[in-house]
Each structure stands twice: as C-alpha cells, then as structure tokens.
C-alpha cells in the first residue's frame, strides 16, 4: 500500500498523464469494480442530493448543460458531469457553473487512486466518474446531473440511482456494443431507470425504442413524459418556442445548442420544483436556457469567414447538423472533416456532403482515427466531386489551408469528432495567446465520443 501511494502522481499534469496511460479507448462495461471502489470512498450513496441521469445517443451533453444552467441560475448548488472534454479535463466536472480546480482534481484523483489499490484497477471512465462524485460530495451538491458515457445499464454513472432520467434520443451508434436494433439499444439506455426513478423524460425517437423505455417506466410505476405527447412545444423560430403542455410558458429563447433538447431540460427543472420542492422561478427557467453554453456544439469561433465547429460524429448527429446548416444561412460552405473509423462514416457523410462546396479531409492521430483515404472513399460514394476533396495528415494543416482558401462571404465548418474540434479550438486559442496550448488529444478520444 505504501509503495503504491509513493508512486502516485503529485500534480495535475502528472495525473493527466496517468489517466492517459490507463488508455481511454479500453472499455470494461460493468458496475462491480466501480461500485466496490465507490463504497470505499463513500460516494455510493447521496442521500441529501437528487440525481438526474441523462442517457441516449445524441444530445446528452447539451441537455445536461441546459438543465444545470437553469439550476445554477436558481441558486441551487449543482454538480454537472459530462464527457468528453475538448480543451481542459476540468470541463467534465463543474459545480455551480465553475470548473473543478487543479487542487480539487488532484485531491480527488489521489483518493480514487488509493481506493482502487484495495480492489482492482479501474477504467479511465470509472476513475474519472468517481473523482467527479468525490468533488460533488465535498461541495454537498443539492442536485447532481450526470451524463452517461456509453449505453446506460453498465455505465459507471449508473452506480447511483436516478431520481429523474432524461433520454433525448435513441439512434444507431456503438452498435457493436449496444445492439443492432433500436429496441436493443433502448434496453441498454433504459438501464438507468430504477424503482427509485420518479420521472423519465424522453425526446423524439423510433416507436420500438419508445416502447422499451415506456415498459421499463411503467414496470416501476414511474411517470413518463414524452415530447409531442405529454410535452407539446410550439416552435416560433429556430431559436425560440412556446411550451404549451404540460404547462404554458411563452417566448423561451434557446442558445446555440440543439434546440430540440431545451424543452426536455426545462421540464426536468420544473419537475425538480414540483416533485422535490426546489425553488425555481419562471425567470430562472428562461435565463438558464438562454445562457447555457457548451463548447463544440454549433459554436461560431471566427468571423469572415465565419467558422463553425460541431462535434457531430454519427448519422443522427449528421441529420441534426444538416438541419442547423440549412436553417442557419444560405451561404456557400467548405468543411474540414476528421472522423473515427468505428463510426458510420458513409451514412454520416451521405447526409452532410451535399451541404459543402469543397472538403478538406484529414486523418486523426488516435488509434481509432479514420484515415484521410477512408473519408475520401465515403465522400466519393456520396457522389461528392473528387476534384473538390483535398487530403491532409493533420487536422490543423487542413484547417489552415481551408481558412486561407475560404473567402469571407462563405462559411467554414469543422466537424466529425471531438478530436477534430479539439485540434481546431486548440490552434485558435494558441494563436490568440501566441503560445502553445496544453491539451491532451488522447484523453479527448475517450470511448464515449
């Protein structure tokens, strides 16, 4: 034990290197390891906190972020755990709207490190989830909002029973792990619904997935709220809506995040007020939704040309990004694309390729990274002109060339992976500071991306 502790990292950079060496791409689904260590750490139960778990295929991070922002606005001490991060590890763990400090992270990492030595080594996501829970326990958070990493039933965040569950969408992704049908995938996602779960809120999804979730809710005698059923929304513009049912709230403005998820976050906040008696006003609902921000989600990072980055990386996300693009403007557009080879590159680019004039395809450095040739092949199958495709070995090289060749009246989009967006945001930030940015691209390729 003493020798193990002596070997523990001593500062944040050493800890991030340690986490990197765990290998974020290795998955061992199951709750036994994380539950054992959680019990040692005293984070297997939060009797004084309400737990909101957000599962699903796409929209988890934005839904969780909008809900947390409403709660922060209401003055409710809220812990938010999302993944992956883009530029800083601390983006994953936020309390009261503030990222965890290096000292907090180091303290939590050390506690997890010592506790796991008594059981068995944890995976990357298990380790970081327990660190987040330790920080939330230290801050005595009233509400904890947890984004599922992968699936739900066997995901590390599922060691805590949810009081409220939100499932924004069910789509085809991680099929080799979660199943090849909507029903199979929904079964895994619905694993976060427990006998304790008072309410489950779901977005638009295939009926077979909806049926699986509904059956799970009703088996536990819970309440189910469904978009377009018990939740009725009247969209006034692409960025504002009137909530018609289950109660009336007009003129809600949505930030530059997936707007379809805003009503789900709003309903979750209202249920925390109605069921668990938190003090949340109508003004808190409006301001919280309007001011929510999350990096890499249809984020404009530059003007003339306008550059928009988005972490869309699978077919359902591609459909959503396509709708954002066509609703956003009528400009001609170029794109920088880098993807992971375990994603459905063909279907993703079949949806998005027609939106662009020229595409700068790049290889990603991760062991999961798709080569530039793989992206080119998918673009050609989508009938994209070969003479409008340029290949690069590096994301930043592709971005610099695209930026130089995209005139001010056009737009430039960067998408395909968290890694792709991370590289471009890192380049932009280091350019502004005139110095290199400390980032860890390997950690950013965690299995949940």
Protein Blocks (a to p, Z undefined) as FASTA:
>chain_A
ZZmmmmpcfbfklmmmmmmmnopmbccedjklmmmmmmmnopabcfkbccdddedjehkl
mmmmmmmmmmmmnopacdddddddfklmklmpcgehiacdfklmmmmmmmmmmmmmmmcc
cdfklmmmmmmmmmmmmnopabdcdddfbhjlmgmklmpccfbdcdfbacdehklmnopc
fklmmmmmmmmpcfklmbdcdddddfklmmmmmmmmmmnopacddehilpccddfblmbc
cdfbfbdcehiacddddfklmmmmmmmmmmmmmmnopacdfklmmmmmmmgccehiapaf
behiaddddfbfbfklmmmmmmmmmmmpmcdcdddddddfkbcfklmmmmmmmmpmbdcd
dddfbfkbccfklmmmmmmmnopafklcccdfbfklmmmmmmmmmcfkbccddehifklm
mmmmmmmmmmmnopacdddfklmmgfkZZ
